Amino acid sequence: MAFFFSALNLLVLSAVALATKVIYYRVFHPLSKVPRPFLASFSRVWLLYHALSGQPHLAHIAAHHKYGPIVRAGPNHVLLSDPKHGPMYYSWDKSDWWLCFRPNDNNLTFSTES
C-alpha cells in the first residue's frame, strides 16, 4: 500500500511540474508574447516533428505565413523572416550562454555572408 501512495505522489508531482512549466512558458516567459504554434510555446517537439519530416523549411515558411515575420518555434527559439526585425531580436534579454557567442556590435549582419 505504501508503494501505491509513493507512486501516486510521484505521478501528481510530475503532473504539477509539467503544468507549472507549461504555464510559465506560455504566460510568464519573456518570449510569451511572440506568436507561435501551441506546442512550440513550451516544448521543442514542434521543431523535432518538422525536422524529422525532412522538410522543416516548409513548416517555417507556413508558420511565417500564419503568425507573421517573428515566430516562436520553441521555448527559447525564435525564427525571423525579415531582417528589419533583427535589431528588436538583439534587444531582447539573452542568457549568459548566448551572450558569449554574440557578434561584435559594430558589425551586426543578418545573413550567412558579411
Backbone atoms as SQL, in Angstrom:
CREATE TABLE atoms (id INTEGER PRIMARY KEY, chain TEXT, resi INTEGER, resn TEXT, atom TEXT, x REAL, y REAL, z REAL);
INSERT INTO atoms VALUES
  (1, 'A', 1, 'MET', 'N', 0.817, -1.188, 0.000),
  (2, 'A', 1, 'MET', 'CA', 0.000, 0.000, 0.000),
  (3, 'A', 1, 'MET', 'C', 0.870, 1.265, 0.000),
  (4, 'A', 2, 'ALA', 'N', 2.025, 1.203, 0.682),
  (5, 'A', 2, 'ALA', 'CA', 2.921, 2.361, 0.725),
  (6, 'A', 2, 'ALA', 'C', 3.482, 2.653, -0.660),
  (7, 'A', 3, 'PHE', 'N', 3.724, 1.591, -1.455),
  (8, 'A', 3, 'PHE', 'CA', 4.232, 1.806, -2.806),
  (9, 'A', 3, 'PHE', 'C', 3.216, 2.553, -3.653),
  (10, 'A', 4, 'PHE', 'N', 1.936, 2.219, -3.505),
  (11, 'A', 4, 'PHE', 'CA', 0.881, 2.878, -4.269),
  (12, 'A', 4, 'PHE', 'C', 0.852, 4.368, -3.976),
  (13, 'A', 5, 'PHE', 'N', 0.946, 4.720, -2.701),
  (14, 'A', 5, 'PHE', 'CA', 0.913, 6.143, -2.339),
  (15, 'A', 5, 'PHE', 'C', 2.148, 6.872, -2.854),
  (16, 'A', 6, 'SER', 'N', 3.308, 6.249, -2.799),
  (17, 'A', 6, 'SER', 'CA', 4.511, 6.911, -3.292),
  (18, 'A', 6, 'SER', 'C', 4.456, 7.048, -4.815),
  (19, 'A', 7, 'ALA', 'N', 3.936, 6.040, -5.523),
  (20, 'A', 7, 'ALA', 'CA', 3.794, 6.121, -6.978),
  (21, 'A', 7, 'ALA', 'C', 2.767, 7.189, -7.337),
  (22, 'A', 8, 'LEU', 'N', 1.686, 7.246, -6.584),
  (23, 'A', 8, 'LEU', 'CA', 0.660, 8.260, -6.826),
  (24, 'A', 8, 'LEU', 'C', 1.216, 9.654, -6.558),
  (25, 'A', 9, 'ASN', 'N', 1.981, 9.805, -5.484),
  (26, 'A', 9, 'ASN', 'CA', 2.606, 11.097, -5.185),
  (27, 'A', 9, 'ASN', 'C', 3.559, 11.509, -6.306),
  (28, 'A', 10, 'LEU', 'N', 4.323, 10.560, -6.803),
  (29, 'A', 10, 'LEU', 'CA', 5.247, 10.841, -7.899),
  (30, 'A', 10, 'LEU', 'C', 4.487, 11.277, -9.153),
  (31, 'A', 11, 'LEU', 'N', 3.386, 10.620, -9.443),
  (32, 'A', 11, 'LEU', 'CA', 2.571, 10.973, -10.597),
  (33, 'A', 11, 'LEU', 'C', 1.978, 12.376, -10.443),
  (34, 'A', 12, 'VAL', 'N', 1.469, 12.687, -9.267),
  (35, 'A', 12, 'VAL', 'CA', 0.891, 14.008, -9.014),
  (36, 'A', 12, 'VAL', 'C', 1.969, 15.088, -9.096),
  (37, 'A', 13, 'LEU', 'N', 3.128, 14.846, -8.508),
  (38, 'A', 13, 'LEU', 'CA', 4.214, 15.815, -8.568),
  (39, 'A', 13, 'LEU', 'C', 4.681, 16.048, -10.005),
  (40, 'A', 14, 'SER', 'N', 4.729, 14.965, -10.791),
  (41, 'A', 14, 'SER', 'CA', 5.122, 15.103, -12.194),
  (42, 'A', 14, 'SER', 'C', 4.104, 15.937, -12.966),
  (43, 'A', 15, 'ALA', 'N', 2.824, 15.704, -12.715),
  (44, 'A', 15, 'ALA', 'CA', 1.771, 16.474, -13.390),
  (45, 'A', 15, 'ALA', 'C', 1.821, 17.947, -12.982),
  (46, 'A', 16, 'VAL', 'N', 2.068, 18.216, -11.719),
  (47, 'A', 16, 'VAL', 'CA', 2.175, 19.603, -11.251),
  (48, 'A', 16, 'VAL', 'C', 3.401, 20.280, -11.852),
  (49, 'A', 17, 'ALA', 'N', 4.520, 19.568, -11.927),
  (50, 'A', 17, 'ALA', 'CA', 5.734, 20.141, -12.520),
  (51, 'A', 17, 'ALA', 'C', 5.515, 20.447, -13.998),
  (52, 'A', 18, 'LEU', 'N', 4.872, 19.557, -14.718),
  (53, 'A', 18, 'LEU', 'CA', 4.593, 19.785, -16.138),
  (54, 'A', 18, 'LEU', 'C', 3.650, 20.969, -16.329),
  (55, 'A', 19, 'ALA', 'N', 2.601, 21.033, -15.524),
  (56, 'A', 19, 'ALA', 'CA', 1.653, 22.145, -15.623),
  (57, 'A', 19, 'ALA', 'C', 2.335, 23.469, -15.288),
  (58, 'A', 20, 'THR', 'N', 3.209, 23.463, -14.303),
  (59, 'A', 20, 'THR', 'CA', 3.932, 24.680, -13.939),
  (60, 'A', 20, 'THR', 'C', 4.834, 25.135, -15.078),
  (61, 'A', 21, 'LYS', 'N', 5.508, 24.194, -15.720),
  (62, 'A', 21, 'LYS', 'CA', 6.381, 24.526, -16.847),
  (63, 'A', 21, 'LYS', 'C', 5.570, 25.112, -18.000),
  (64, 'A', 22, 'VAL', 'N', 4.454, 24.484, -18.326),
  (65, 'A', 22, 'VAL', 'CA', 3.613, 24.974, -19.423),
  (66, 'A', 22, 'VAL', 'C', 3.100, 26.372, -19.119),
  (67, 'A', 23, 'ILE', 'N', 2.620, 26.606, -17.916),
  (68, 'A', 23, 'ILE', 'CA', 2.101, 27.938, -17.547),
  (69, 'A', 23, 'ILE', 'C', 3.210, 28.970, -17.595),
  (70, 'A', 24, 'TYR', 'N', 4.384, 28.635, -17.085),
  (71, 'A', 24, 'TYR', 'CA', 5.495, 29.595, -17.118),
  (72, 'A', 24, 'TYR', 'C', 5.843, 29.983, -18.553),
  (73, 'A', 25, 'TYR', 'N', 6.060, 28.980, -19.420),
  (74, 'A', 25, 'TYR', 'CA', 6.468, 29.271, -20.790),
  (75, 'A', 25, 'TYR', 'C', 5.376, 29.970, -21.595),
  (76, 'A', 26, 'ARG', 'N', 4.106, 29.698, -21.316),
  (77, 'A', 26, 'ARG', 'CA', 3.029, 30.315, -22.087),
  (78, 'A', 26, 'ARG', 'C', 2.632, 31.689, -21.570),
  (79, 'A', 27, 'VAL', 'N', 2.855, 31.978, -20.283),
  (80, 'A', 27, 'VAL', 'CA', 2.361, 33.231, -19.709),
  (81, 'A', 27, 'VAL', 'C', 3.467, 34.159, -19.212),
  (82, 'A', 28, 'PHE', 'N', 4.458, 33.625, -18.514),
  (83, 'A', 28, 'PHE', 'CA', 5.434, 34.464, -17.821),
  (84, 'A', 28, 'PHE', 'C', 6.800, 34.577, -18.497),
  (85, 'A', 29, 'HIS', 'N', 7.109, 33.716, -19.433),
  (86, 'A', 29, 'HIS', 'CA', 8.400, 33.721, -20.109),
  (87, 'A', 29, 'HIS', 'C', 8.564, 35.009, -20.913),
  (88, 'A', 30, 'PRO', 'N', 9.787, 35.557, -21.022),
  (89, 'A', 30, 'PRO', 'CA', 9.991, 36.788, -21.796),
  (90, 'A', 30, 'PRO', 'C', 9.523, 36.686, -23.255),
  (91, 'A', 31, 'LEU', 'N', 9.502, 35.501, -23.823),
  (92, 'A', 31, 'LEU', 'CA', 9.052, 35.333, -25.211),
  (93, 'A', 31, 'LEU', 'C', 7.577, 34.933, -25.315),
  (94, 'A', 32, 'SER', 'N', 6.832, 35.014, -24.230),
  (95, 'A', 32, 'SER', 'CA', 5.443, 34.550, -24.250),
  (96, 'A', 32, 'SER', 'C', 4.548, 35.360, -25.184),
  (97, 'A', 33, 'LYS', 'N', 4.916, 36.578, -25.500),
  (98, 'A', 33, 'LYS', 'CA', 4.092, 37.418, -26.381),
  (99, 'A', 33, 'LYS', 'C', 4.395, 37.208, -27.860),
  (100, 'A', 34, 'VAL', 'N', 5.442, 36.465, -28.184),
  (101, 'A', 34, 'VAL', 'CA', 5.793, 36.207, -29.577),
  (102, 'A', 34, 'VAL', 'C', 4.807, 35.174, -30.127),
  (103, 'A', 35, 'PRO', 'N', 4.188, 35.432, -31.287),
  (104, 'A', 35, 'PRO', 'CA', 3.233, 34.477, -31.860),
  (105, 'A', 35, 'PRO', 'C', 3.894, 33.126, -32.123),
  (106, 'A', 36, 'ARG', 'N', 3.129, 32.041, -31.908),
  (107, 'A', 36, 'ARG', 'CA', 3.716, 30.712, -32.022),
  (108, 'A', 36, 'ARG', 'C', 2.630, 29.651, -32.130),
  (109, 'A', 37, 'PRO', 'N', 2.992, 28.468, -32.652),
  (110, 'A', 37, 'PRO', 'CA', 2.106, 27.317, -32.540),
  (111, 'A', 37, 'PRO', 'C', 2.000, 26.911, -31.070),
  (112, 'A', 38, 'PHE', 'N', 0.908, 26.287, -30.685),
  (113, 'A', 38, 'PHE', 'CA', 0.681, 25.960, -29.276),
  (114, 'A', 38, 'PHE', 'C', 1.822, 25.145, -28.692),
  (115, 'A', 39, 'LEU', 'N', 2.183, 24.064, -29.348),
  (116, 'A', 39, 'LEU', 'CA', 3.207, 23.174, -28.819),
  (117, 'A', 39, 'LEU', 'C', 4.564, 23.852, -28.718),
  (118, 'A', 40, 'ALA', 'N', 4.849, 24.772, -29.621),
  (119, 'A', 40, 'ALA', 'CA', 6.147, 25.450, -29.637),
  (120, 'A', 40, 'ALA', 'C', 6.312, 26.415, -28.471),
  (121, 'A', 41, 'SER', 'N', 5.246, 26.782, -27.806),
  (122, 'A', 41, 'SER', 'CA', 5.367, 27.740, -26.707),
  (123, 'A', 41, 'SER', 'C', 6.017, 27.137, -25.472),
  (124, 'A', 42, 'PHE', 'N', 5.982, 25.817, -25.315),
  (125, 'A', 42, 'PHE', 'CA', 6.548, 25.216, -24.108),
  (126, 'A', 42, 'PHE', 'C', 7.399, 23.978, -24.377),
  (127, 'A', 43, 'SER', 'N', 7.566, 23.605, -25.643),
  (128, 'A', 43, 'SER', 'CA', 8.292, 22.380, -25.945),
  (129, 'A', 43, 'SER', 'C', 9.005, 22.496, -27.289),
  (130, 'A', 44, 'ARG', 'N', 10.061, 21.712, -27.455),
  (131, 'A', 44, 'ARG', 'CA', 10.761, 21.677, -28.742),
  (132, 'A', 44, 'ARG', 'C', 10.216, 20.568, -29.637),
  (133, 'A', 45, 'VAL', 'N', 9.113, 19.954, -29.254),
  (134, 'A', 45, 'VAL', 'CA', 8.514, 18.869, -30.026),
  (135, 'A', 45, 'VAL', 'C', 8.089, 19.359, -31.408),
  (136, 'A', 46, 'TRP', 'N', 7.594, 20.587, -31.506),
  (137, 'A', 46, 'TRP', 'CA', 7.185, 21.141, -32.795),
  (138, 'A', 46, 'TRP', 'C', 8.377, 21.167, -33.754),
  (139, 'A', 47, 'LEU', 'N', 9.523, 21.651, -33.269),
  (140, 'A', 47, 'LEU', 'CA', 10.736, 21.670, -34.089),
  (141, 'A', 47, 'LEU', 'C', 11.189, 20.255, -34.446),
  (142, 'A', 48, 'LEU', 'N', 11.172, 19.357, -33.481),
  (143, 'A', 48, 'LEU', 'CA', 11.608, 17.980, -33.707),
  (144, 'A', 48, 'LEU', 'C', 10.726, 17.293, -34.735),
  (145, 'A', 49, 'TYR', 'N', 9.428, 17.451, -34.612),
  (146, 'A', 49, 'TYR', 'CA', 8.495, 16.818, -35.547),
  (147, 'A', 49, 'TYR', 'C', 8.786, 17.254, -36.982),
  (148, 'A', 50, 'HIS', 'N', 8.963, 18.546, -37.177),
  (149, 'A', 50, 'HIS', 'CA', 9.205, 19.042, -38.531),
  (150, 'A', 50, 'HIS', 'C', 10.624, 18.720, -39.015),
  (151, 'A', 51, 'ALA', 'N', 11.579, 18.633, -38.110),
  (152, 'A', 51, 'ALA', 'CA', 12.932, 18.230, -38.502),
  (153, 'A', 51, 'ALA', 'C', 12.939, 16.777, -38.966),
  (154, 'A', 52, 'LEU', 'N', 12.201, 15.924, -38.279),
  (155, 'A', 52, 'LEU', 'CA', 12.134, 14.515, -38.658),
  (156, 'A', 52, 'LEU', 'C', 11.335, 14.307, -39.939),
  (157, 'A', 53, 'SER', 'N', 10.480, 15.252, -40.285),
  (158, 'A', 53, 'SER', 'CA', 9.710, 15.132, -41.528),
  (159, 'A', 53, 'SER', 'C', 10.600, 15.304, -42.749),
  (160, 'A', 54, 'GLY', 'N', 11.780, 15.900, -42.553),
  (161, 'A', 54, 'GLY', 'CA', 12.720, 16.070, -43.645),
  (162, 'A', 54, 'GLY', 'C', 12.611, 17.391, -44.374),
  (163, 'A', 55, 'GLN', 'N', 11.582, 18.174, -44.059),
  (164, 'A', 55, 'GLN', 'CA', 11.417, 19.458, -44.722),
  (165, 'A', 55, 'GLN', 'C', 10.968, 20.533, -43.725),
  (166, 'A', 56, 'PRO', 'N', 11.811, 20.809, -42.726),
  (167, 'A', 56, 'PRO', 'CA', 11.400, 21.801, -41.724),
  (168, 'A', 56, 'PRO', 'C', 11.234, 23.196, -42.314),
  (169, 'A', 57, 'HIS', 'N', 11.929, 23.482, -43.403),
  (170, 'A', 57, 'HIS', 'CA', 11.821, 24.812, -44.005),
  (171, 'A', 57, 'HIS', 'C', 10.394, 25.101, -44.460),
  (172, 'A', 58, 'LEU', 'N', 9.666, 24.081, -44.904),
  (173, 'A', 58, 'LEU', 'CA', 8.271, 24.295, -45.315),
  (174, 'A', 58, 'LEU', 'C', 7.396, 24.655, -44.113),
  (175, 'A', 59, 'ALA', 'N', 7.661, 24.022, -42.972),
  (176, 'A', 59, 'ALA', 'CA', 6.908, 24.347, -41.753),
  (177, 'A', 59, 'ALA', 'C', 7.239, 25.760, -41.296),
  (178, 'A', 60, 'HIS', 'N', 8.508, 26.169, -41.433),
  (179, 'A', 60, 'HIS', 'CA', 8.899, 27.525, -41.043),
  (180, 'A', 60, 'HIS', 'C', 8.210, 28.555, -41.935),
  (181, 'A', 61, 'ILE', 'N', 8.179, 28.297, -43.229),
  (182, 'A', 61, 'ILE', 'CA', 7.514, 29.222, -44.155),
  (183, 'A', 61, 'ILE', 'C', 6.023, 29.303, -43.837),
  (184, 'A', 62, 'ALA', 'N', 5.394, 28.159, -43.596),
  (185, 'A', 62, 'ALA', 'CA', 3.966, 28.150, -43.260),
  (186, 'A', 62, 'ALA', 'C', 3.710, 28.896, -41.947),
  (187, 'A', 63, 'ALA', 'N', 4.596, 28.720, -40.970),
  (188, 'A', 63, 'ALA', 'CA', 4.437, 29.431, -39.693),
  (189, 'A', 63, 'ALA', 'C', 4.558, 30.934, -39.892),
  (190, 'A', 64, 'HIS', 'N', 5.480, 31.361, -40.744),
  (191, 'A', 64, 'HIS', 'CA', 5.611, 32.797, -41.015),
  (192, 'A', 64, 'HIS', 'C', 4.384, 33.337, -41.731),
  (193, 'A', 65, 'HIS', 'N', 3.797, 32.556, -42.623),
  (194, 'A', 65, 'HIS', 'CA', 2.571, 32.998, -43.292),
  (195, 'A', 65, 'HIS', 'C', 1.418, 33.120, -42.298),
  (196, 'A', 66, 'LYS', 'N', 1.372, 32.226, -41.320),
  (197, 'A', 66, 'LYS', 'CA', 0.271, 32.226, -40.354),
  (198, 'A', 66, 'LYS', 'C', 0.469, 33.244, -39.226),
  (199, 'A', 67, 'TYR', 'N', 1.709, 33.354, -38.705),
  (200, 'A', 67, 'TYR', 'CA', 1.950, 34.151, -37.500),
  (201, 'A', 67, 'TYR', 'C', 2.678, 35.469, -37.745),
  (202, 'A', 68, 'GLY', 'N', 3.288, 35.640, -38.903),
  (203, 'A', 68, 'GLY', 'CA', 3.996, 36.880, -39.190),
  (204, 'A', 68, 'GLY', 'C', 5.503, 36.698, -39.282),
  (205, 'A', 69, 'PRO', 'N', 6.247, 37.817, -39.317),
  (206, 'A', 69, 'PRO', 'CA', 7.700, 37.743, -39.539),
  (207, 'A', 69, 'PRO', 'C', 8.503, 37.240, -38.348),
  (208, 'A', 70, 'ILE', 'N', 7.927, 37.246, -37.160),
  (209, 'A', 70, 'ILE', 'CA', 8.606, 36.730, -35.965),
  (210, 'A', 70, 'ILE', 'C', 7.760, 35.590, -35.420),
  (211, 'A', 71, 'VAL', 'N', 8.361, 34.400, -35.306),
  (212, 'A', 71, 'VAL', 'CA', 7.636, 33.215, -34.844),
  (213, 'A', 71, 'VAL', 'C', 8.463, 32.530, -33.764),
  (214, 'A', 72, 'ARG', 'N', 7.810, 32.166, -32.688),
  (215, 'A', 72, 'ARG', 'CA', 8.463, 31.389, -31.632),
  (216, 'A', 72, 'ARG', 'C', 8.319, 29.918, -31.985),
  (217, 'A', 73, 'ALA', 'N', 9.427, 29.259, -32.280),
  (218, 'A', 73, 'ALA', 'CA', 9.407, 27.869, -32.719),
  (219, 'A', 73, 'ALA', 'C', 9.749, 26.894, -31.596),
  (220, 'A', 74, 'GLY', 'N', 10.083, 27.394, -30.445),
  (221, 'A', 74, 'GLY', 'CA', 10.410, 26.581, -29.279),
  (222, 'A', 74, 'GLY', 'C', 10.434, 27.495, -28.071),
  (223, 'A', 75, 'PRO', 'N', 10.609, 26.945, -26.877),
  (224, 'A', 75, 'PRO', 'CA', 10.600, 27.788, -25.678),
  (225, 'A', 75, 'PRO', 'C', 11.614, 28.933, -25.736),
  (226, 'A', 76, 'ASN', 'N', 12.769, 28.686, -26.314),
  (227, 'A', 76, 'ASN', 'CA', 13.808, 29.711, -26.417),
  (228, 'A', 76, 'ASN', 'C', 14.324, 29.824, -27.846),
  (229, 'A', 77, 'HIS', 'N', 13.445, 29.603, -28.814),
  (230, 'A', 77, 'HIS', 'CA', 13.837, 29.554, -30.219),
  (231, 'A', 77, 'HIS', 'C', 12.918, 30.480, -31.021),
  (232, 'A', 78, 'VAL', 'N', 13.503, 31.470, -31.682),
  (233, 'A', 78, 'VAL', 'CA', 12.725, 32.433, -32.460),
  (234, 'A', 78, 'VAL', 'C', 13.196, 32.397, -33.907),
  (235, 'A', 79, 'LEU', 'N', 12.237, 32.396, -34.827),
  (236, 'A', 79, 'LEU', 'CA', 12.536, 32.450, -36.252),
  (237, 'A', 79, 'LEU', 'C', 12.203, 33.847, -36.765),
  (238, 'A', 80, 'LEU', 'N', 13.104, 34.431, -37.537),
  (239, 'A', 80, 'LEU', 'CA', 12.875, 35.737, -38.155),
  (240, 'A', 80, 'LEU', 'C', 12.843, 35.562, -39.666),
  (241, 'A', 81, 'SER', 'N', 11.891, 36.219, -40.326),
  (242, 'A', 81, 'SER', 'CA', 11.852, 36.151, -41.786),
  (243, 'A', 81, 'SER', 'C', 12.118, 37.510, -42.424),
  (244, 'A', 82, 'ASP', 'N', 12.288, 38.530, -41.605),
  (245, 'A', 82, 'ASP', 'CA', 12.505, 39.869, -42.130),
  (246, 'A', 82, 'ASP', 'C', 13.657, 40.513, -41.365),
  (247, 'A', 83, 'PRO', 'N', 14.731, 40.917, -42.057),
  (248, 'A', 83, 'PRO', 'CA', 15.890, 41.469, -41.358),
  (249, 'A', 83, 'PRO', 'C', 15.607, 42.757, -40.598),
  (250, 'A', 84, 'LYS', 'N', 14.548, 43.472, -40.925),
  (251, 'A', 84, 'LYS', 'CA', 14.275, 44.712, -40.201),
  (252, 'A', 84, 'LYS', 'C', 13.880, 44.449, -38.748),
  (253, 'A', 85, 'HIS', 'N', 13.512, 43.203, -38.425),
  (254, 'A', 85, 'HIS', 'CA', 13.178, 42.850, -37.045),
  (255, 'A', 85, 'HIS', 'C', 14.400, 42.377, -36.261),
  (256, 'A', 86, 'GLY', 'N', 15.556, 42.304, -36.913),
  (257, 'A', 86, 'GLY', 'CA', 16.783, 41.869, -36.252),
  (258, 'A', 86, 'GLY', 'C', 17.162, 42.723, -35.054),
  (259, 'A', 87, 'PRO', 'N', 17.148, 44.063, -35.172),
  (260, 'A', 87, 'PRO', 'CA', 17.502, 44.874, -34.001),
  (261, 'A', 87, 'PRO', 'C', 16.582, 44.625, -32.796),
  (262, 'A', 88, 'MET', 'N', 15.300, 44.362, -33.054),
  (263, 'A', 88, 'MET', 'CA', 14.395, 44.054, -31.944),
  (264, 'A', 88, 'MET', 'C', 14.813, 42.736, -31.299),
  (265, 'A', 89, 'TYR', 'N', 15.174, 41.746, -32.112),
  (266, 'A', 89, 'TYR', 'CA', 15.627, 40.459, -31.597),
  (267, 'A', 89, 'TYR', 'C', 16.858, 40.633, -30.724),
  (268, 'A', 90, 'TYR', 'N', 17.808, 41.432, -31.181),
  (269, 'A', 90, 'TYR', 'CA', 19.031, 41.635, -30.409),
  (270, 'A', 90, 'TYR', 'C', 18.782, 42.456, -29.136),
  (271, 'A', 91, 'SER', 'N', 17.651, 43.162, -29.056),
  (272, 'A', 91, 'SER', 'CA', 17.364, 43.951, -27.850),
  (273, 'A', 91, 'SER', 'C', 16.758, 43.101, -26.739),
  (274, 'A', 92, 'TRP', 'N', 16.252, 41.905, -27.045),
  (275, 'A', 92, 'TRP', 'CA', 15.662, 41.055, -26.016),
  (276, 'A', 92, 'TRP', 'C', 16.737, 40.539, -25.079),
  (277, 'A', 93, 'ASP', 'N', 16.338, 40.281, -23.824),
  (278, 'A', 93, 'ASP', 'CA', 17.271, 39.717, -22.844),
  (279, 'A', 93, 'ASP', 'C', 17.725, 38.340, -23.307),
  (280, 'A', 94, 'LYS', 'N', 19.007, 38.074, -23.165),
  (281, 'A', 94, 'LYS', 'CA', 19.586, 36.799, -23.562),
  (282, 'A', 94, 'LYS', 'C', 20.281, 36.162, -22.360),
  (283, 'A', 95, 'SER', 'N', 20.467, 34.873, -22.450),
  (284, 'A', 95, 'SER', 'CA', 21.176, 34.166, -21.382),
  (285, 'A', 95, 'SER', 'C', 22.678, 34.445, -21.505),
  (286, 'A', 96, 'ASP', 'N', 23.406, 34.152, -20.448),
  (287, 'A', 96, 'ASP', 'CA', 24.857, 34.325, -20.468),
  (288, 'A', 96, 'ASP', 'C', 25.493, 33.437, -21.531),
  (289, 'A', 97, 'TRP', 'N', 24.922, 32.234, -21.756),
  (290, 'A', 97, 'TRP', 'CA', 25.465, 31.341, -22.764),
  (291, 'A', 97, 'TRP', 'C', 25.369, 31.996, -24.137),
  (292, 'A', 98, 'TRP', 'N', 24.239, 32.601, -24.446),
  (293, 'A', 98, 'TRP', 'CA', 24.059, 33.244, -25.758),
  (294, 'A', 98, 'TRP', 'C', 25.003, 34.432, -25.903),
  (295, 'A', 99, 'LEU', 'N', 25.166, 35.198, -24.842),
  (296, 'A', 99, 'LEU', 'CA', 25.987, 36.408, -24.926),
  (297, 'A', 99, 'LEU', 'C', 27.447, 36.106, -25.242),
  (298, 'A', 100, 'CYS', 'N', 27.949, 34.937, -24.847),
  (299, 'A', 100, 'CYS', 'CA', 29.348, 34.621, -25.138),
  (300, 'A', 100, 'CYS', 'C', 29.575, 34.423, -26.628),
  (301, 'A', 101, 'PHE', 'N', 28.527, 34.160, -27.404),
  (302, 'A', 101, 'PHE', 'CA', 28.648, 33.989, -28.857),
  (303, 'A', 101, 'PHE', 'C', 28.185, 35.209, -29.638),
  (304, 'A', 102, 'ARG', 'N', 27.818, 36.264, -28.953),
  (305, 'A', 102, 'ARG', 'CA', 27.289, 37.449, -29.630),
  (306, 'A', 102, 'ARG', 'C', 28.364, 38.066, -30.516),
  (307, 'A', 103, 'PRO', 'N', 27.960, 38.438, -31.732),
  (308, 'A', 103, 'PRO', 'CA', 28.945, 39.048, -32.632),
  (309, 'A', 103, 'PRO', 'C', 29.305, 40.454, -32.175),
  (310, 'A', 104, 'ASN', 'N', 30.328, 40.994, -32.763),
  (311, 'A', 104, 'ASN', 'CA', 30.748, 42.356, -32.483),
  (312, 'A', 104, 'ASN', 'C', 29.596, 43.309, -32.807),
  (313, 'A', 105, 'ASP', 'N', 29.229, 44.193, -31.877),
  (314, 'A', 105, 'ASP', 'CA', 28.105, 45.113, -32.073),
  (315, 'A', 105, 'ASP', 'C', 28.307, 46.047, -33.261),
  (316, 'A', 106, 'ASN', 'N', 29.548, 46.281, -33.648),
  (317, 'A', 106, 'ASN', 'CA', 29.810, 47.193, -34.754),
  (318, 'A', 106, 'ASN', 'C', 29.603, 46.538, -36.110),
  (319, 'A', 107, 'ASN', 'N', 29.399, 45.222, -36.114),
  (320, 'A', 107, 'ASN', 'CA', 29.296, 44.523, -37.389),
  (321, 'A', 107, 'ASN', 'C', 28.161, 43.501, -37.344),
  (322, 'A', 108, 'LEU', 'N', 26.951, 43.931, -37.023),
  (323, 'A', 108, 'LEU', 'CA', 25.819, 43.020, -36.977),
  (324, 'A', 108, 'LEU', 'C', 25.357, 42.711, -38.397),
  (325, 'A', 109, 'THR', 'N', 25.304, 41.448, -38.744),
  (326, 'A', 109, 'THR', 'CA', 24.799, 41.036, -40.044),
  (327, 'A', 109, 'THR', 'C', 23.672, 40.042, -39.840),
  (328, 'A', 110, 'PHE', 'N', 22.780, 39.976, -40.788),
  (329, 'A', 110, 'PHE', 'CA', 21.631, 39.083, -40.684),
  (330, 'A', 110, 'PHE', 'C', 21.598, 38.129, -41.859),
  (331, 'A', 111, 'SER', 'N', 22.734, 37.698, -42.309),
  (332, 'A', 111, 'SER', 'CA', 22.821, 36.728, -43.394),
  (333, 'A', 111, 'SER', 'C', 24.036, 35.839, -43.139),
  (334, 'A', 112, 'THR', 'N', 24.253, 34.912, -44.056),
  (335, 'A', 112, 'THR', 'CA', 25.372, 33.993, -43.869),
  (336, 'A', 112, 'THR', 'C', 26.671, 34.581, -44.393),
  (337, 'A', 113, 'GLU', 'N', 26.597, 35.705, -45.095),
  (338, 'A', 113, 'GLU', 'CA', 27.794, 36.328, -45.635),
  (339, 'A', 113, 'GLU', 'C', 27.903, 37.755, -45.097),
  (340, 'A', 114, 'SER', 'N', 29.118, 38.204, -44.863),
  (341, 'A', 114, 'SER', 'CA', 29.326, 39.560, -44.361),
  (342, 'A', 114, 'SER', 'C', 29.357, 40.555, -45.494);
